[in-house]
Amino acid sequence: MKKLAFFFAFLFLSLSVHSQDQAIADSLYQVLEGMDERDTSRLKILIWISQNENVPGKKLAIAEEIKKSAEEHGLAKYLHHAYIQIGQANRMLGNFDVAIDALLTALEHAERSDYSRGIIASYTALADAYSTYGRYDEAIEYYNESIALMSAGDSSLLAVTLLNLGDTYYVIESYDSALFCFEQSKYIYERLGNDPSGLAYNLGNIGLVYAELGELKKAETNLATSIKDLESLGDHYGSCIFLGFMSDIYLDKGYPDGALSFADSSLSISRRFGLKTEMRDNLLRLANIHAEKGTYEEAFKFHKLYLAIKDSISNEEVFSRIENLESAYELSQKQAEVDLLKAQQKNQQAVIVTATAVVFAFAILVIVIFIYYRSKIRVNRVLKRQKVSLERLNETKDKFFSIISHDLRGPVSSLFGVSGLIRHFVKEHNTEQLLEMANHMETSVERLSNLLDNLLNWAMQQQGHFPNVPEKVDVSEMISEIMEMFSNMANGKQIDLRSTISQPVFLWVDKNSVHTIFRNLINNAIKFTPEKGSISASAKTEVDFVEISIADSGIGMPQSKLDRLFNLNGEGATYGTAGEKGLGLGLQLVKEFMSMNNGTISALSKEGGGTTFLVRVPLFDKNEVADKSIASPIQ
């Protein structure tokens, strides 16, 4: 209830603005009645009416009329206005998919006509729609897109958009972000100095955020200023609402005395100015606070008053609905009389009108069917894109888990061997070797932790695909680092693990994926090399590429397996010379990552005669990188 209540902090302003808008729309309808349908100014009047009309059905009808006229004259800018209002009307009617589709179409027309304010309006409308339906991540994204495009001349609009963005952050409990947005909006209102009501509500919102953050002194200071300003503007409703919200927050945080003070102040205002609904809410609020404090006699008293005023308001609402129905009936009767007079006038040209009506009705039917199927196609297109995105995300997730599993097996296996040696040295009471082994373990755990950090950081950069960010990488330093990581594992099998790449050799590759490639190759080499074997790494520089060789004296493989080495699809999982279990996934990822880095990989092997992997990757060329930077400026 507390989160829902927050939206009503803007309700009084919203109702006031809406009533003004509707009054404008009603006056424009009268202007429209006296205009010739061929008058070009009629389209602008229709746009103003649609922007100020608050009845969804009427707004939608006007917007469709604008769209039809704009399509006839090929006016992309006016089509943008039409689709914006179609989206807004469907949002008010609860047709979420249709609203989003219309607003995306409005954005397309604004971009097509290079209409910057239209693009901003489309982003803001999309954000409002997503926020209305509780899809706050999309709402925040579109609010930020809109804010990024606003100029200094859009200060009032920027202040309102920041207010809405802060509202969205508040709802999802991102209080620091909400506070930042409200502070920025407040700064703009202060600088403009033309909207004291907006500034007052902003201060109240900032007070609510501080209260949620537990900074109650700041909350009370901002709230006191907001209430004082609202009172000076005659906005007693806003003062009453903010005091009630603060009472709820204080009660939630376990400060019933503070909650009681705010609720009493809110009740006093509601009684003084006859705000019956707020009076009812405050009586219930006070009953709950006294119940929380254990003053049950007071709680019972306020609850009785609450029930009495609740029944009174319910009766008034019933009478109000009856009056509204009577007014609506009288209005419909008058409208029926007007329709009858118009029908009598049209009967004078019955034949022509009938023929025209039939053709027009058929055309409308065709248009409706066309719009329906086009809308259906667009919705299906959106669903298809979402399906492809989800499949890509799932595929990336599977690959990433396979990388983690594959890359962690080596270091974890080496720790197995270290634990066995520790037990041996304990039995021998060899403390010096134990200390040395402890140092080895500390180094191994640190490397394992660094590996995990790198993998997790890399995972956080993914957006449905493995990121490819080329950079300058020293392969000699990378190979040495990886060999140190697997040194314990190699020592456990008494394998001579060495690199002959003594000089720096710089590559132009994605560091994370290439690191994964060499981790896999060296891990596999250790796995399939028997005890007292050897593994070496060397490099040979060519014109634009460098060829890195990872050679071992292991068990090798037959030609039949070598031919399909990079396409095993998980069927070729084997065990190493010391019983190490493999998953059959590493070399598939190696091949994919080589392709991603514009490189190649091949293997030479003979059963019983060892295996050599040859990796060719691009050399770093500072001139070529500079050329690419000039040709592709940052957007």
C-alpha positions in Angstrom: 0.0 0.0 0.0 2.9 2.4 0.7 4.2 2.1 -2.8 0.8 2.6 -4.4 0.2 5.6 -2.1 3.3 7.3 -3.5 1.6 7.9 -6.9 -1.2 9.9 -5.3 1.4 12.5 -4.3 1.1 13.7 -8.0 -2.7 13.1 -8.2 -3.9 16.5 -7.2 -1.6 18.2 -9.8 -2.6 15.6 -12.4 -6.4 16.1 -11.8 -6.0 19.9 -12.0 -4.0 19.7 -15.2 -6.4 17.1 -16.7 -9.4 19.3 -15.9 -7.7 22.3 -17.6 -6.8 20.1 -20.6 -10.4 18.9 -21.0 -11.7 22.4 -20.8 -9.3 23.3 -23.7 -10.4 20.3 -25.7 -14.1 21.2 -25.2 -13.6 24.7 -26.4 -11.6 23.4 -29.4 -14.5 21.1 -30.4 -16.6 24.3 -30.8 -14.0 25.8 -33.0 -13.9 22.6 -35.1 -17.6 22.6 -35.7 -17.4 25.9 -37.7 -14.5 24.8 -39.9 -14.6 23.5 -43.5 -13.3 20.0 -43.7 -11.0 21.1 -46.5 -9.4 23.8 -44.3 -5.7 22.8 -43.7 -5.8 24.4 -40.2 -8.3 21.7 -39.3 -5.6 19.1 -38.9 -3.7 21.3 -36.3 -6.9 21.8 -34.4 -7.5 18.0 -34.3 -4.0 17.5 -32.9 -4.6 20.0 -30.1 -7.9 18.4 -29.3 -6.3 14.9 -29.1 -3.5 16.1 -26.9 -6.0 17.7 -24.4 -8.8 15.1 -24.6 -8.9 12.9 -21.5 -11.7 10.5 -22.5 -9.9 7.5 -24.1 -12.6 6.6 -26.7 -12.8 10.2 -27.9 -9.0 10.6 -28.0 -8.7 7.4 -30.0 -11.4 8.5 -32.5 -9.7 11.9 -33.0 -6.3 10.3 -33.4 -7.6 7.9 -36.1 -9.0 10.9 -38.0 -5.6 12.6 -37.8 -3.9 9.4 -39.0 -6.3 9.1 -42.0 -5.8 12.7 -43.0 -2.0 12.5 -42.6 -1.8 9.3 -44.7 -3.8 11.0 -47.4 -1.4 13.9 -47.6 1.8 11.9 -46.8 2.7 14.0 -43.7 5.1 11.9 -41.6 5.2 14.4 -38.8 1.4 14.4 -38.3 1.4 10.6 -38.5 3.8 10.7 -35.5 1.2 12.8 -33.6 -1.6 10.5 -34.6 0.2 7.3 -33.4 1.3 9.0 -30.2 -2.3 9.7 -29.3 -3.4 6.2 -30.5 -0.8 4.8 -28.1 -1.9 7.0 -25.2 -5.6 6.2 -25.7 -4.9 2.4 -25.8 -2.7 2.8 -22.6 -5.7 4.5 -20.9 -7.9 1.7 -22.1 -5.5 -1.0 -20.8 -4.6 -2.4 -24.3 -0.9 -2.7 -23.5 0.4 -4.5 -26.7 -1.5 -2.2 -29.0 -0.3 0.9 -27.1 3.4 -0.2 -27.3 3.1 -1.0 -31.0 1.5 2.4 -31.8 4.1 4.3 -29.8 7.0 2.4 -31.6 5.3 3.3 -34.9 5.2 7.0 -33.7 8.9 6.8 -33.0 9.6 5.5 -36.5 7.7 8.4 -38.1 9.5 10.9 -35.9 12.9 9.5 -36.8 11.9 9.3 -40.5 11.0 13.0 -40.6 14.0 13.9 -38.3 11.6 15.4 -35.8 13.7 15.7 -32.6 10.9 16.7 -30.2 8.7 13.9 -31.6 11.5 11.4 -30.9 11.7 12.7 -27.3 7.9 12.6 -26.9 7.9 9.0 -28.2 10.6 7.9 -25.8 8.7 9.5 -22.9 5.3 8.0 -23.9 6.9 4.6 -24.2 8.5 5.0 -20.7 5.1 6.1 -19.3 3.4 3.0 -20.8 6.0 0.5 -19.5 5.8 2.2 -16.1 2.0 1.9 -16.0 2.2 -1.8 -16.6 4.9 -2.4 -14.0 7.8 -3.0 -16.5 10.1 -0.7 -14.8 13.4 -1.7 -16.4 12.1 -0.7 -19.9 10.5 2.4 -18.4 13.8 3.6 -17.0 15.6 2.8 -20.3 13.2 5.0 -22.3 13.2 7.8 -19.7 17.0 7.9 -20.0 16.8 7.9 -23.8 14.4 10.8 -23.6 16.6 12.8 -21.1 19.7 12.2 -23.2 18.1 14.0 -26.2 16.7 17.0 -24.4 18.3 20.4 -24.8 18.5 23.4 -22.6 15.3 24.7 -24.2 13.4 21.7 -22.9 14.0 22.6 -19.2 10.3 22.3 -18.1 9.9 19.0 -19.9 13.2 17.8 -18.5 12.1 18.6 -15.0 8.8 16.6 -15.4 10.7 13.7 -17.0 13.2 13.6 -14.2 10.3 13.6 -11.8 8.7 10.6 -13.5 12.0 8.8 -13.6 12.5 9.4 -9.9 9.0 8.1 -9.3 9.9 4.9 -11.1 13.1 4.4 -9.1 11.1 5.0 -5.9 8.6 2.3 -6.8 11.4 -0.3 -7.3 13.1 0.9 -4.1 16.2 2.3 -5.8 16.1 5.2 -3.4 19.6 6.7 -4.2 18.7 6.9 -7.9 15.2 8.4 -7.0 16.8 11.0 -4.8 19.3 12.0 -7.6 16.4 12.5 -10.1 14.3 14.5 -7.7 17.2 16.7 -6.7 18.0 17.4 -10.4 14.3 18.2 -11.1 14.2 20.4 -8.0 17.3 22.3 -9.3 15.6 23.0 -12.7 12.4 24.2 -11.0 14.4 26.5 -8.8 16.3 27.9 -11.7 13.2 28.5 -13.8 11.2 29.9 -10.9 7.9 29.6 -12.8 6.3 26.6 -11.1 6.1 26.8 -7.3 3.6 23.9 -7.2 6.0 21.6 -9.0 8.9 22.6 -6.7 6.8 22.0 -3.6 5.8 18.5 -4.7 9.4 17.8 -5.6 10.5 18.7 -2.0 7.8 16.5 -0.6 9.0 13.5 -2.8 12.6 14.2 -1.6 11.3 14.1 2.0 9.7 10.7 1.4 12.9 9.3 -0.1 14.9 10.5 2.9 12.4 8.9 5.2 12.8 5.6 3.4 16.6 5.9 3.7 16.2 6.5 7.5 17.4 10.1 7.4 14.4 11.3 9.3 15.8 14.8 10.1 16.3 15.6 6.4 12.9 14.0 5.6 11.1 16.3 8.1 13.0 19.4 6.9 12.1 18.9 3.2 8.5 17.9 4.1 8.0 20.9 6.3 9.1 23.2 3.5 6.9 21.4 1.0 3.8 21.6 3.2 4.5 25.3 4.0 4.7 26.1 0.2 1.7 24.0 -0.6 -0.3 25.7 2.1 0.7 29.1 0.7 -0.5 28.0 -2.7 -3.8 26.9 -1.2 -3.0 23.2 -2.0 -4.3 21.7 1.3 -4.9 18.4 -0.4 -1.2 18.0 -1.1 -0.2 18.9 2.4 -2.7 16.4 3.8 -1.4 13.6 1.5 2.3 14.1 2.3 1.7 14.1 6.0 -0.3 10.9 5.7 2.6 9.3 3.7 5.1 10.3 6.3 2.9 8.8 9.0 2.9 5.4 7.1 6.7 5.4 6.6 7.4 6.2 10.3 5.0 3.4 11.4 6.7 1.0 9.0 10.1 2.0 10.4 8.9 1.4 14.0 8.4 5.0 15.2 4.7 5.0 16.2 5.0 8.4 18.1 6.3 10.1 15.0 3.7 8.4 12.9 1.0 9.6 15.4 2.2 13.2 15.1 2.0 13.2 11.3 -1.3 11.5 11.2 -2.8 14.0 13.7 -1.6 16.9 11.5 -3.0 15.3 8.3 -6.4 14.7 10.1 -6.5 18.3 11.3 -6.0 19.6 7.7 -8.6 17.2 6.2 -11.2 18.2 8.9 -10.5 21.9 8.4 -11.0 21.8 4.7 -13.6 19.1 4.4 -11.4 16.5 2.6 -13.7 13.6 3.6 -11.7 10.8 1.8 -8.5 11.9 3.5 -10.4 12.2 6.8 -11.5 8.6 6.5 -8.0 7.4 5.7 -6.4 9.3 8.6 -9.0 7.9 11.1 -8.1 4.4 10.0 -4.4 5.3 10.1 -4.7 6.6 13.7 -6.7 3.5 14.8 -3.8 1.3 13.5 -1.1 3.5 15.2 -2.9 3.3 18.5 -3.3 -0.4 18.1 0.4 -0.6 17.5 1.2 1.4 20.6 -1.2 -0.7 22.7 -3.6 2.2 23.5 -6.6 0.1 22.5 -9.2 2.5 23.9 -8.0 5.2 21.5 -7.7 2.7 18.7 -11.3 1.7 19.2 -12.5 5.3 19.3 -10.8 6.2 16.0 -12.0 3.0 14.4 -15.7 3.8 15.2 -15.2 7.3 13.7 -13.6 5.7 10.6 -16.6 3.3 10.1 -19.1 6.2 10.5 -17.4 8.4 7.9 -16.8 5.5 5.6 -20.5 4.8 5.4 -21.2 8.5 4.8 -18.7 8.6 1.9 -20.1 5.4 0.5 -23.6 6.9 0.5 -22.3 10.1 -1.2 -20.5 8.1 -3.8 -23.7 6.2 -4.6 -25.7 9.5 -4.9 -22.9 10.9 -7.0 -23.0 7.9 -9.4 -26.8 8.3 -9.6 -26.4 12.0 -10.5 -23.8 11.1 -13.1 -26.1 8.5 -14.6 -28.9 11.0 -14.8 -26.6 13.6 -16.4 -25.4 11.0 -18.9 -29.0 10.0 -19.7 -30.0 13.7 -20.3 -26.9 14.2 -22.4 -27.7 11.1 -24.4 -31.3 12.3 -24.9 -30.1 15.7 -26.2 -27.6 13.9 -28.4 -30.4 11.7 -29.8 -32.4 14.7 -30.7 -29.5 16.3 -32.5 -28.8 13.0 -34.3 -32.5 12.9 -35.4 -32.3 16.4 -36.8 -29.2 15.5 -38.7 -30.8 12.3 -40.0 -33.8 14.3 -41.3 -31.5 16.7 -43.1 -29.6 13.8 -44.7 -32.8 12.1 -45.9 -33.1 14.8 -48.5 -30.2 13.3 -50.4 -31.0 9.7 -49.4 -29.9 8.0 -52.6 -26.5 9.7 -52.9 -25.8 9.4 -49.2 -26.8 5.7 -49.1 -24.5 4.8 -52.0 -21.7 6.8 -50.4 -22.3 5.2 -47.1 -22.1 1.7 -48.5 -18.8 2.4 -50.3 -17.4 4.2 -47.2 -18.5 1.4 -44.9 -16.8 -1.2 -47.1 -13.6 1.0 -47.2 -13.7 1.2 -43.4 -14.1 -2.5 -43.1 -11.1 -3.1 -45.3 -9.0 -0.6 -43.4 -10.0 -2.2 -40.0 -9.1 -5.7 -41.3 -5.9 -4.3 -42.7 -5.0 -2.6 -39.5 -5.9 -5.7 -37.5 -3.7 -8.0 -39.6 -0.8 -5.5 -39.7 -1.0 -5.1 -35.9 -1.0 -8.9 -35.5 2.0 -9.2 -37.8 3.9 -6.6 -35.8 3.1 -8.2 -32.5 4.2 -11.6 -33.9 7.4 -9.9 -35.1 8.1 -8.5 -31.6 7.4 -12.0 -30.1 9.7 -13.6 -32.7 12.5 -11.1 -31.8 12.0 -11.8 -28.1 12.2 -15.6 -28.8 15.4 -15.3 -30.7 16.9 -13.1 -28.0 15.9 -15.6 -25.3 17.4 -18.5 -27.3 20.6 -16.6 -27.7 20.7 -15.8 -24.0 20.2 -19.4 -23.1 22.9 -20.6 -25.6 25.4 -18.1 -24.1 24.5 -19.2 -20.6 25.2 -22.9 -21.5 28.5 -22.0 -23.1 29.6 -19.9 -20.2 28.8 -22.6 -17.7 30.8 -25.1 -19.8 33.8 -22.7 -19.7 33.6 -22.3 -16.0 33.3 -26.1 -15.5 36.2 -26.8 -17.9 38.5 -24.1 -16.7 38.1 -24.8 -13.0 38.8 -28.6 -13.2 42.5 -28.1 -13.6 43.2 -25.8 -10.6 40.8 -27.8 -8.4 42.5 -31.1 -9.4 45.9 -29.6 -8.6 44.6 -28.8 -5.1 43.7 -32.5 -4.8 47.4 -33.4 -5.3 48.5 -30.7 -2.8 46.2 -32.1 -0.1 47.8 -35.6 -0.6 51.2 -34.2 -0.2 50.2 -32.3 3.0 49.0 -35.6 4.6 52.3 -37.2 3.7 54.4 -34.3 5.2 52.3 -34.3 8.3 53.0 -38.0 8.8 56.7 -37.3 8.2 56.6 -34.3 10.6 58.3 -32.3 7.8 57.3 -28.7 8.8 59.5 -27.0 6.3 57.9 -28.8 3.4 54.5 -28.1 5.0 55.2 -24.4 5.1 56.4 -24.5 1.5 53.3 -26.5 0.5 51.1 -23.9 2.4 52.7 -21.2 0.2 51.9 -23.2 -2.9 48.3 -23.7 -1.8 47.9 -19.9 -1.0 49.3 -19.1 -4.5 47.0 -21.7 -6.2 43.9 -20.4 -4.3 44.8 -16.9 -5.2 45.1 -17.8 -8.9 41.9 -19.8 -8.7 40.1 -16.7 -7.2 41.5 -14.4 -9.9 40.3 -16.9 -12.5 36.8 -16.9 -11.0 36.8 -13.0 -10.8 37.8 -12.8 -14.5 35.1 -15.3 -15.5 32.4 -13.6 -13.5 33.4 -10.1 -14.7 33.3 -11.3 -18.2 29.9 -12.9 -17.7 28.5 -9.5 -16.4 29.6 -7.9 -19.7 27.5 -10.3 -21.8 24.2 -9.2 -23.3 23.1 -12.4 -25.0 26.5 -13.0 -26.7 30.1 -13.3 -25.7 31.7 -9.8 -25.9 34.5 -9.3 -28.3 36.6 -6.2 -27.3 40.0 -6.4 -29.1 42.9 -4.9 -27.2 46.7 -5.0 -27.2 47.8 -8.3 -25.4 51.3 -9.6 -24.7 51.1 -13.4 -25.5 54.4 -14.2 -23.7 53.0 -12.7 -20.5 49.7 -14.5 -20.9 51.3 -17.9 -21.6 53.6 -17.5 -18.5 50.6 -16.6 -16.3 48.6 -19.6 -17.5 51.6 -22.0 -17.0 52.0 -20.6 -13.4 48.3 -21.4 -12.9 48.8 -25.0 -13.9 52.2 -25.5 -12.3 50.9 -27.5 -9.4 48.9 -29.7 -11.7 52.0 -30.3 -13.9 54.3 -30.9 -10.9 51.8 -33.5 -9.6 52.6 -35.5 -12.8 56.3 -34.5 -12.9 55.7 -32.8 -16.3 58.2 -30.3 -17.6 56.1 -27.3 -18.4 58.0 -24.4 -20.1 57.6 -21.5 -22.6 60.3 -20.4 -25.1 58.5 -17.1 -25.8 61.1 -14.9 -24.1 60.4 -11.6 -25.9 57.1 -9.6 -25.8 54.8 -10.5 -28.7 51.7 -8.2 -28.9 48.4 -9.5 -30.3 45.2 -7.6 -31.3 42.6 -9.8 -29.7 39.9 -10.1 -27.0 41.9 -10.8 -23.9 39.2 -12.9 -22.1 38.4 -15.3 -25.0 42.1 -15.8 -26.0 43.0 -16.5 -22.3 40.3 -19.2 -22.3 41.7 -20.7 -25.6 45.2 -21.1 -24.1 43.9 -22.3 -20.7 42.0 -25.1 -22.5 45.0 -26.1 -24.7 47.5 -26.2 -21.8 45.0 -28.0 -19.5 44.3 -30.6 -22.2 48.1 -31.0 -22.8 48.7 -31.8 -19.1 45.6 -34.1 -19.0 46.8 -36.3 -21.9 50.6 -36.2 -21.1 51.8 -39.1 -18.9 54.2 -38.6 -15.9 57.6 -37.2 -16.6 56.5 -35.9 -20.0 57.0 -32.4 -21.3 54.9 -29.5 -22.6 56.3 -26.5 -24.4 54.9 -23.2 -25.9 56.7 -21.3 -28.7 55.8 -18.5 -31.1 56.7 -17.7 -34.7 56.0 -14.2 -36.1 54.7 -13.7 -39.6 53.6 -10.6 -41.6 50.3 -9.9 -40.0 49.9 -13.0 -37.7 51.8 -14.8 -35.0 51.7 -18.6 -34.8 51.7 -20.0 -31.3 52.6 -23.7 -30.8 51.5 -25.7 -27.8 53.3 -29.1 -28.1 53.2 -32.1 -25.7 54.8 -35.5 -25.5 51.5 -37.1 -24.6 49.5 -40.1 -25.8 48.4 -38.4 -29.1 45.4 -39.5 -31.0 44.5 -41.5 -34.1 43.8 -39.8 -37.5 40.0 -40.6 -37.3 39.7 -38.6 -34.1 42.0 -35.8 -35.3 39.7 -35.3 -38.4 36.7 -34.5 -36.2 38.5 -33.0 -33.2 36.7 -29.7 -33.3 33.2 -31.1 -34.0 32.8 -33.7 -31.2 29.5 -32.2 -29.9 30.1 -33.5 -26.5 30.5 -37.2 -27.7 34.2 -37.4 -27.4 34.6 -36.9 -23.7 37.7 -38.9 -22.6 39.9 -39.5 -19.5 43.4 -38.2 -19.1 46.5 -40.3 -18.3 45.8 -39.9 -14.5 42.1 -40.5 -14.8 41.2 -36.8 -15.2 37.6 -36.5 -16.5 36.9 -34.3 -19.6 33.6 -32.9 -20.8 34.3 -32.9 -24.6 33.4 -29.2 -24.8 36.6 -27.3 -24.5 37.9 -27.6 -28.1 34.5 -26.6 -29.5 34.7 -23.3 -27.6 38.3 -22.9 -28.6 37.4 -23.1 -32.3 34.4 -20.7 -31.8 36.6 -18.2 -29.9 39.4 -18.4 -32.6 36.8 -17.5 -35.3 35.6 -14.6 -33.1 39.2 -13.3 -32.9 39.8 -13.7 -36.7 42.3 -16.5 -36.1 42.6 -20.2 -36.9 43.6 -23.4 -35.1 44.9 -26.7 -36.3 46.3 -29.8 -34.7 49.1 -32.3 -35.6 49.1 -35.6 -33.7 50.2 -39.2 -33.9 49.0 -41.9 -31.7 51.6 -42.4 -29.0 53.7 -39.5 -30.4 52.2 -36.4 -28.8 50.1 -33.6 -30.1 50.8 -30.1 -31.3 48.2 -27.3 -31.5 49.0 -24.4 -33.9 47.2 -21.2 -33.2 47.3 -18.3 -35.6 46.1 -14.9 -34.3 46.4 -11.3 -35.6 49.5 -9.2 -34.6 49.0 -5.8 -33.0 49.4 -3.0 -35.6 49.2 0.4 -34.0 48.8 2.1 -37.4 45.9 -0.1 -38.4 44.2 0.5 -35.0 44.6 4.2 -35.3 43.1 4.1 -38.8 40.1 2.2 -37.5 39.6 4.7 -34.6 39.6 7.6 -37.1 37.2 5.8 -39.5 34.8 4.8 -36.7 34.3 7.7 -34.3 32.5 7.0 -31.0 28.8 7.8 -31.3 
